Amino acid sequence: MPAEINYTLTFSESVKGWPSFYSYMPDMILGMNQYLYTFKGGSLYRHNTNEIRNRYYGEDYDSTITGVFNQEPTTVKVFKTIELESDDSWDCSITTDLGSGFMDEDYFEQKEGAWFAFIRRIGNSQDFAQRSTQGIGGFVSTTGASPGTIGIVFNVIISNIINYGDTVFYKDLFGAIKKIGPITDISSDRKEISIDASDLNPIGQTVPVGSYIFTTKDSVAESYGATGYYMEFKLTNNSKTPVELFTIDADVFKSFP
Protein backbone atom coordinates (compact mmCIF):
# COMPACT_ATOMS: atom_id res chain seq x y z
CA MET A 1 0.00 0.00 0.00
CA PRO A 2 1.53 3.39 -1.02
CA ALA A 3 2.48 5.85 1.69
CA GLU A 4 -0.07 8.56 2.44
CA ILE A 5 0.89 11.98 1.03
CA ASN A 6 -0.63 15.16 2.46
CA TYR A 7 -0.82 18.54 0.72
CA THR A 8 -2.01 22.06 1.44
CA LEU A 9 -4.41 23.17 -1.34
CA THR A 10 -5.12 26.78 -2.30
CA PHE A 11 -8.32 28.08 -3.87
CA SER A 12 -8.30 30.86 -6.47
CA GLU A 13 -11.34 33.13 -6.68
CA SER A 14 -10.34 34.26 -10.18
CA VAL A 15 -10.43 30.76 -11.71
CA LYS A 16 -12.88 29.24 -9.20
CA GLY A 17 -10.59 26.26 -8.73
CA TRP A 18 -7.71 24.71 -6.77
CA PRO A 19 -4.59 25.66 -8.79
CA SER A 20 -1.74 24.81 -6.38
CA PHE A 21 -0.57 22.07 -4.04
CA TYR A 22 1.95 22.85 -1.28
CA SER A 23 4.08 20.35 0.64
CA TYR A 24 4.17 22.33 3.87
CA MET A 25 1.38 21.77 6.41
CA PRO A 26 0.45 24.85 8.49
CA ASP A 27 -1.87 24.77 11.48
CA MET A 28 -3.72 27.81 10.13
CA ILE A 29 -3.46 29.96 7.00
CA LEU A 30 -4.68 33.50 6.28
CA GLY A 31 -4.24 36.07 3.52
CA MET A 32 -4.13 39.73 4.61
CA ASN A 33 -2.82 42.99 3.10
CA GLN A 34 -1.37 41.15 0.07
CA TYR A 35 0.68 38.83 2.28
CA LEU A 36 0.20 35.20 3.21
CA TYR A 37 0.41 34.37 6.92
CA THR A 38 0.50 30.91 8.50
CA PHE A 39 0.74 29.53 12.01
CA LYS A 40 2.85 26.48 12.81
CA GLY A 41 3.58 25.14 16.29
CA GLY A 42 2.32 28.34 17.88
CA SER A 43 4.60 30.58 15.75
CA LEU A 44 3.48 33.16 13.17
CA TYR A 45 5.11 33.20 9.68
CA ARG A 46 4.79 35.72 6.83
CA HIS A 47 5.49 34.11 3.45
CA ASN A 48 7.30 35.41 0.34
CA THR A 49 9.47 37.80 2.34
CA ASN A 50 12.70 35.83 2.88
CA GLU A 51 15.51 35.37 0.35
CA ILE A 52 15.60 31.55 0.69
CA ARG A 53 12.95 29.92 -1.51
CA ASN A 54 11.25 26.60 -0.73
CA ARG A 55 12.05 26.72 2.98
CA TYR A 56 9.08 26.43 5.32
CA TYR A 57 9.32 26.24 9.11
CA GLY A 58 13.04 25.47 8.85
CA GLU A 59 12.60 22.58 6.39
CA ASP A 60 13.64 22.65 2.71
CA TYR A 61 11.27 21.45 -0.01
CA ASP A 62 11.43 20.95 -3.81
CA SER A 63 9.35 22.74 -6.43
CA THR A 64 7.51 20.27 -8.69
CA ILE A 65 5.37 20.67 -11.81
CA THR A 66 3.39 17.78 -13.32
CA GLY A 67 1.77 17.78 -16.76
CA VAL A 68 0.81 15.57 -19.72
CA PHE A 69 1.60 15.54 -23.45
CA ASN A 70 -1.42 13.91 -25.11
CA GLN A 71 -1.84 15.21 -28.65
CA GLU A 72 -3.46 12.66 -31.01
CA PRO A 73 -4.48 10.44 -28.07
CA THR A 74 -5.37 7.43 -30.26
CA THR A 75 -1.91 7.30 -31.90
CA VAL A 76 1.14 5.55 -30.44
CA LYS A 77 3.95 8.09 -30.45
CA VAL A 78 7.70 8.30 -29.77
CA PHE A 79 8.68 11.13 -27.42
CA LYS A 80 12.32 11.98 -28.13
CA THR A 81 13.27 15.13 -26.24
CA ILE A 82 12.29 17.58 -23.52
CA GLU A 83 12.93 21.30 -23.91
CA LEU A 84 12.51 23.77 -21.03
CA GLU A 85 12.32 27.50 -21.57
CA SER A 86 13.66 28.37 -18.12
CA ASP A 87 16.51 30.14 -16.40
CA ASP A 88 17.54 26.87 -14.70
CA SER A 89 17.61 23.16 -15.51
CA TRP A 90 15.26 20.71 -13.74
CA ASP A 91 15.19 17.02 -12.92
CA CYS A 92 12.58 15.38 -15.14
CA SER A 93 10.87 12.01 -14.70
CA ILE A 94 8.49 10.75 -17.38
CA THR A 95 5.87 8.00 -17.51
CA THR A 96 3.95 6.64 -20.49
CA ASP A 97 1.45 3.81 -20.75
CA LEU A 98 4.34 1.68 -22.10
CA GLY A 99 7.33 2.70 -19.98
CA SER A 100 9.16 5.29 -17.90
CA GLY A 101 12.35 7.35 -17.89
CA PHE A 102 14.35 9.97 -16.03
CA MET A 103 16.65 12.87 -16.92
CA ASP A 104 18.84 14.34 -14.21
CA GLU A 105 19.23 18.12 -14.35
CA ASP A 106 22.85 17.55 -15.43
CA TYR A 107 21.63 15.81 -18.61
CA PHE A 108 20.16 19.09 -19.87
CA GLU A 109 22.26 21.35 -22.09
CA GLN A 110 21.52 25.00 -22.71
CA LYS A 111 20.89 25.77 -26.38
CA GLU A 112 19.67 29.15 -27.65
CA GLY A 113 18.41 30.13 -24.22
CA ALA A 114 16.51 26.89 -23.50
CA TRP A 115 17.43 23.66 -21.68
CA PHE A 116 17.40 20.58 -23.92
CA ALA A 117 17.78 16.84 -23.18
CA PHE A 118 17.10 13.51 -24.86
CA ILE A 119 14.62 11.36 -22.97
CA ARG A 120 16.47 8.52 -21.23
CA ARG A 121 15.29 5.39 -19.54
CA ILE A 122 15.81 4.75 -15.83
CA GLY A 123 19.22 3.24 -15.05
CA ASN A 124 19.37 -0.57 -14.79
CA SER A 125 15.79 -0.91 -16.03
CA GLN A 126 15.10 -3.70 -18.49
CA ASP A 127 12.32 -3.82 -21.05
CA PHE A 128 12.99 -6.51 -23.61
CA ALA A 129 10.08 -5.29 -25.76
CA GLN A 130 11.96 -2.08 -26.66
CA ARG A 131 13.99 -1.46 -29.83
CA SER A 132 17.25 -1.59 -27.87
CA THR A 133 16.91 -5.39 -27.55
CA GLN A 134 18.62 -7.32 -30.36
CA GLY A 135 18.35 -11.07 -30.83
CA ILE A 136 21.29 -13.16 -32.07
CA GLY A 137 19.94 -16.69 -31.76
CA GLY A 138 21.40 -20.08 -30.94
CA PHE A 139 25.15 -20.64 -30.74
CA VAL A 140 27.63 -23.22 -32.04
CA SER A 141 29.86 -23.43 -28.98
CA THR A 142 30.76 -21.68 -25.76
CA THR A 143 33.86 -21.52 -23.55
CA GLY A 144 34.63 -20.23 -20.08
CA ALA A 145 32.56 -19.79 -16.93
CA SER A 146 31.79 -17.14 -14.31
CA PRO A 147 33.36 -15.12 -12.82
CA GLY A 148 35.77 -15.10 -15.77
CA THR A 149 35.28 -14.44 -19.47
CA ILE A 150 32.70 -16.43 -21.44
CA GLY A 151 33.13 -16.79 -25.18
CA ILE A 152 30.21 -17.63 -27.49
CA VAL A 153 30.58 -18.65 -31.16
CA PHE A 154 27.70 -18.31 -33.64
CA ASN A 155 27.18 -19.64 -37.15
CA VAL A 156 25.77 -16.27 -38.28
CA ILE A 157 27.31 -12.81 -38.56
CA ILE A 158 26.33 -10.63 -35.61
CA SER A 159 24.48 -7.40 -36.52
CA ASN A 160 26.52 -4.19 -36.54
CA ILE A 161 23.95 -2.74 -34.14
CA ILE A 162 25.43 -4.96 -31.41
CA ASN A 163 28.66 -3.55 -30.01
CA TYR A 164 31.09 -3.36 -27.10
CA GLY A 165 29.41 -2.67 -23.76
CA ASP A 166 26.04 -4.12 -24.74
CA THR A 167 24.68 -6.49 -22.10
CA VAL A 168 24.21 -10.14 -23.08
CA PHE A 169 21.35 -12.33 -21.82
CA TYR A 170 20.34 -15.92 -22.48
CA LYS A 171 16.94 -17.59 -22.46
CA ASP A 172 17.15 -21.29 -21.63
CA LEU A 173 14.95 -24.16 -22.84
CA PHE A 174 12.58 -23.62 -19.90
CA GLY A 175 12.00 -19.93 -20.74
CA ALA A 176 14.11 -18.52 -17.88
CA ILE A 177 16.08 -15.35 -18.73
CA LYS A 178 19.44 -14.64 -17.11
CA LYS A 179 21.94 -11.82 -17.50
CA ILE A 180 25.48 -12.88 -18.45
CA GLY A 181 27.32 -9.53 -18.62
CA PRO A 182 28.71 -6.86 -20.99
CA ILE A 183 30.46 -7.58 -24.28
CA THR A 184 34.21 -6.97 -24.02
CA ASP A 185 35.33 -8.17 -27.48
CA ILE A 186 33.91 -9.09 -30.89
CA SER A 187 35.89 -11.14 -33.43
CA SER A 188 36.84 -9.61 -36.78
CA ASP A 189 34.38 -11.87 -38.64
CA ARG A 190 31.65 -10.88 -36.12
CA LYS A 191 30.80 -14.49 -35.29
CA GLU A 192 32.23 -14.63 -31.77
CA ILE A 193 31.77 -12.45 -28.69
CA SER A 194 33.60 -12.32 -25.36
CA ILE A 195 31.56 -11.47 -22.27
CA ASP A 196 32.61 -10.29 -18.80
CA ALA A 197 30.73 -12.77 -16.58
CA SER A 198 32.06 -11.48 -13.26
CA ASP A 199 28.53 -10.83 -11.98
CA LEU A 200 27.04 -14.11 -13.22
CA ASN A 201 26.10 -16.41 -10.35
CA PRO A 202 26.77 -19.00 -9.12
CA ILE A 203 30.55 -19.25 -9.56
CA GLY A 204 31.32 -21.70 -12.36
CA GLN A 205 28.08 -20.89 -14.23
CA THR A 206 28.19 -21.50 -17.98
CA VAL A 207 25.70 -20.77 -20.75
CA PRO A 208 23.33 -23.78 -21.10
CA VAL A 209 23.34 -25.63 -24.41
CA GLY A 210 20.37 -24.69 -26.56
CA SER A 211 19.92 -21.25 -25.02
CA TYR A 212 18.81 -18.26 -27.09
CA ILE A 213 21.24 -15.30 -26.93
CA PHE A 214 20.17 -11.66 -27.12
CA THR A 215 21.56 -8.25 -26.09
CA THR A 216 20.36 -4.89 -24.81
CA LYS A 217 21.83 -1.40 -24.91
CA ASP A 218 22.65 0.60 -21.78
CA SER A 219 19.32 1.81 -20.40
CA VAL A 220 20.52 5.40 -19.84
CA ALA A 221 22.92 5.90 -22.76
CA GLU A 222 20.48 4.53 -25.34
CA SER A 223 18.34 7.61 -25.93
CA TYR A 224 15.68 6.23 -28.22
CA GLY A 225 12.98 8.11 -26.33
CA ALA A 226 9.75 6.95 -24.73
CA THR A 227 6.87 5.25 -26.55
CA GLY A 228 3.19 5.48 -25.71
CA TYR A 229 -0.18 7.08 -26.34
CA TYR A 230 0.62 9.83 -23.82
CA MET A 231 3.53 11.01 -21.69
CA GLU A 232 3.21 12.37 -18.17
CA PHE A 233 6.15 14.44 -16.96
CA LYS A 234 7.20 15.66 -13.52
CA LEU A 235 9.76 18.45 -13.19
CA THR A 236 11.62 18.95 -9.91
CA ASN A 237 13.82 21.86 -8.87
CA ASN A 238 15.51 22.29 -5.48
CA SER A 239 16.94 25.79 -6.00
CA LYS A 240 16.80 28.15 -3.04
CA THR A 241 16.75 31.22 -5.31
CA PRO A 242 13.94 32.37 -7.67
CA VAL A 243 13.54 30.21 -10.82
CA GLU A 244 11.30 30.99 -13.80
CA LEU A 245 9.80 28.37 -16.14
CA PHE A 246 7.89 29.62 -19.18
CA THR A 247 7.22 26.68 -21.52
CA ILE A 248 7.76 22.90 -21.72
CA ASP A 249 8.08 21.29 -25.16
CA ALA A 250 8.73 17.78 -26.50
CA ASP A 251 9.75 16.44 -29.92
CA VAL A 252 7.15 13.82 -30.84
CA PHE A 253 6.50 11.69 -33.93
CA LYS A 254 4.28 8.76 -34.82
CA SER A 255 5.68 5.34 -33.94
CA PHE A 256 6.21 2.93 -36.84
CA PRO A 257 7.04 -0.47 -35.26
N, C-alpha and C positions, 0 to 999 in steps of 0.2 A: 504494500500500500504506500503511495507516494506521501512524502512529508507535507504537512499542512503549511501553506504559505499565506501570510496575512499582508494586506495592503491598506493604505489610507487612500480613499477615493475623493476626488474633488468634483464638485458640480459647477457647471458654467451656465449662468443665466442667459448669456448671449446665444449659445447653441442649444440650450435646453437638454444638456447631456452630461455624461461623466467622462471628460477628456483625458484625465491624468490619473496615474497610479503612483503612489509614493511608498518607498520601503520603510520609512520611519513611522513609528506608532506613537503619536502624542496622546496624552490623557484628555486634552481639550484643545480645540482649534477655533480661532476667531480672526476675521478680517476687520481692520479698523484703520481709517485714515491712510489708505493705500498701502498698508503694511499687513503682513500675516504674522499673527502671534499664536504661539502654542504653549501649553503647560506640560511639563514632564517631570515626574517625581517631586512635585511641589515647587519647581522652578519655572520662571517665565522666560520665554525665548522670543526674540523678534527676528524673522527670517529675511534673507536677501540683503543683509547688511554687512556680513563679514567677507573677507577676501578669500577664504577657503571654501570652495564649492564642494557640494556632496558630503558635507560633514554635519551630522545632526546629533545633538546631545553627546558630543565627544566621540561618535562612531562614524567611520568613513563608509560611504556607499558608492555604488557604480551607477552611472546613467545608462539606461537601456531603452532601445526603440525596437519595436516588433512590427513587421508588416508582411504583406504577401504580394508576390507577382503572379497574376492569374489571367493574363490576356489569352484569348482563344482557349477557354477552359476545357474543351473537348479534344484538344490536340496534345499529344505527347511532345514535349519540347526538351531541348538541351540548353541549359543555362551555363554560359561559359565564364562570365566575368561579373564583378561587382565594381561599380564606380561611385565614389562618394564625393559630392561637392561640399567640402568641409575644410575648416582650418586645422584639422587634426585627423589622424588615422584612428580607426576603431577596430576592435575585435569583432569578427562576424561569424556567426554560426548559421547554417542553413539546413532546412529540412524539406524534402519533397515526399510525395507519396511512394517514391521508389528508392529513397536513400537519404544520406545526410553528409554534411561536410563542415569544415571549419577553416577560417583564415585568421591567423594571428595578426595583430596590428602591424607587426614587422614585415608581413608579406606584402603590404600595400606599398606602392611606389607613387610618388607625386609626379603627375604628368599634366602639363598645361593647367595648373592650378587645382586639379582634382586628384583624389587618391584612387588608385587602380590596382586590382588584384585578380588573378585567375582563381576560380573556385576550386578548392582542393578538398579531397576526402579527409576524414579523420584518420590520424596516424594509427597504424596497426589494424585498421578495419579491413575486413575481407568480404567481398561480394563477388562471387564467381560468375554472376550473371552479367557483369559489366564488360565493356569492350577491352579492358586492360588484361583480361584473362585470355591466354593463348594455349590451345591444345597442341601437343606434339604427337602423342599416341603411344603405342607399345614399343618396347625396346628389344634390341638383339641380345645385349649382355650388360652386366653391371659389375663393377669392382669396388672394393673398399667398404668401410662401415663407419658408423658414428663412434667417437666424435671426430674422426678424421675426414679425409676427402673421399667422396663417392663419385665414381665416374659412370656415366651411362652412355651406351652406344646405340644409335638408331640406324635403321635401314633407309631412312628418308633424310633429305636435307632440311635442317631446321630453319624456319622462317627468319628473315632479317629483322623482323619486329622484336624477336627475342634477343636479349643482349645481357652483357655483364651486369650483375647486381639484381637481376630479376629473381624472384623467389620461386623455387621449384616445389611442387606438390605431387603426390601420387594418390591414385584412387585404386584400392585393391579389389580383388574379385568379389568381396562381400559388400562393396560400396562405401567402405570407410575411407575418409580423406585425411591425409597426414602431411604436414609440412616437413620438407627435407632441409632446405636452406637456400642461400643465395648462390647464383652462378658465379664462379671465379674464373672459368676459362672455357673457351669454345674452340674446337679444332678448326684448322684451316678449311677443311671440306664441309664444315658445319654439320657433322654427323655425330659428334661426341661433345658432351658437356662435363665439366668438373664442378662439383657442388660442395660448399663448405657445410658439413653436417655436424658442426660442433654443438648445435642445440637440439639435435635429433635424439630422442630417448626411446628405449633404454640404450646404454652403452653397448656397442656391438650390433646395433640395428642396421639392417640392410634394406634394400628396396625389394619387396616381394616379386617373384616371377609372375608375369601376367598383369602387372599393374599398369594403369594408364597414367602417363606423365603429362602435366600441364604447368604453366607458369603464370605469375601475375606481376604487374609493375608495382613499384613503391606507391603506397596509397596516398602519400602526400605529394611526392614529386610528379606523379602522373596527373596532370591538370586537364583531364578531358571534360571537366564540368560535372554538372548534376542533371539527371534526367527525371522528368515527371510531368504531370499535368499542371502542377503549380509548384511554387517555391516560397516557403516561409523563411524570412530572415530575422535574425535578432542581432542588433548592434550593441556593443558594450564599450563604454569609455569610463576610465577611472581617473581622469584628469581632475586636479583640484583648482584649476583656473578655468575661466569661461571658454566654452567651445561652441562653435556654430556649425550646424549641419543644415544645408539648404535642399539638396536633392539626393536621391538614391536611384541609380540606374543599373540595368543588367543587359548584357548582350545575350539575346535569345534567338534560337532558330528551330525550325521543325526537325524532329528526330526522324531519321531514315534508317531503321535497323537493318 
